[in-house]
Amino acid sequence: MVSGKVVGTIVSTRKVDTLVGSKFLEVRLFRNGEDTDEYLIAIDTVGAGIGEKVLITTGSGARLALDDPKTPTDAVIVGIIDETL
């Protein structure tokens, strides 16, 4: 899993049927608690918004976070981070 901050929303009018209704967010990744110049697009499953820190699962595990594990994805937001200790 990785963490980052939501910086934008992606609008897609045409997509695979299993992704219709999904919310796509652009996330700036953190490494060692610091911002990086790395970004990714993730499907939001928790209602995250711009400016929130989020927890993202990637790879084959990302599909398992969705209702249909056959959905083509490799990044899914699975949590909103309240604080880092």
Secondary structure as the mmCIF struct_conf table of DSSP 4:
data_model
#
loop_
_struct_conf.conf_type_id
_struct_conf.id
_struct_conf.beg_label_comp_id
_struct_conf.beg_label_asym_id
_struct_conf.beg_label_seq_id
_struct_conf.end_label_comp_id
_struct_conf.end_label_asym_id
_struct_conf.end_label_seq_id
STRN STRN1 VAL A 2 ILE A 10
BEND BEND1 THR A 13 ARG A 14
HELX_RH_3T_P HELX_RH_3T_P1 ASP A 17 LEU A 19
TURN_TY1_P TURN_TY1_P1 VAL A 20 GLY A 21
STRN STRN2 LYS A 23 ARG A 31
TURN_TY1_P TURN_TY1_P2 ASN A 32 GLY A 33
STRN STRN3 GLU A 34 ASP A 44
BEND BEND2 THR A 45 VAL A 46
TURN_TY1_P TURN_TY1_P3 ILE A 50 GLY A 51
STRN STRN4 LYS A 53 THR A 58
TURN_TY1_P TURN_TY1_P4 GLY A 59 GLY A 59
HELX_RH_AL_P HELX_RH_AL_P1 SER A 60 LEU A 64
TURN_TY1_P TURN_TY1_P5 ALA A 65 ALA A 65
BEND BEND3 LEU A 66 ASP A 68
TURN_TY1_P TURN_TY1_P6 PRO A 69 LYS A 70
BEND BEND4 THR A 71 THR A 71
BEND BEND5 ASP A 74 ASP A 74
STRN STRN5 ALA A 75 ILE A 80
#
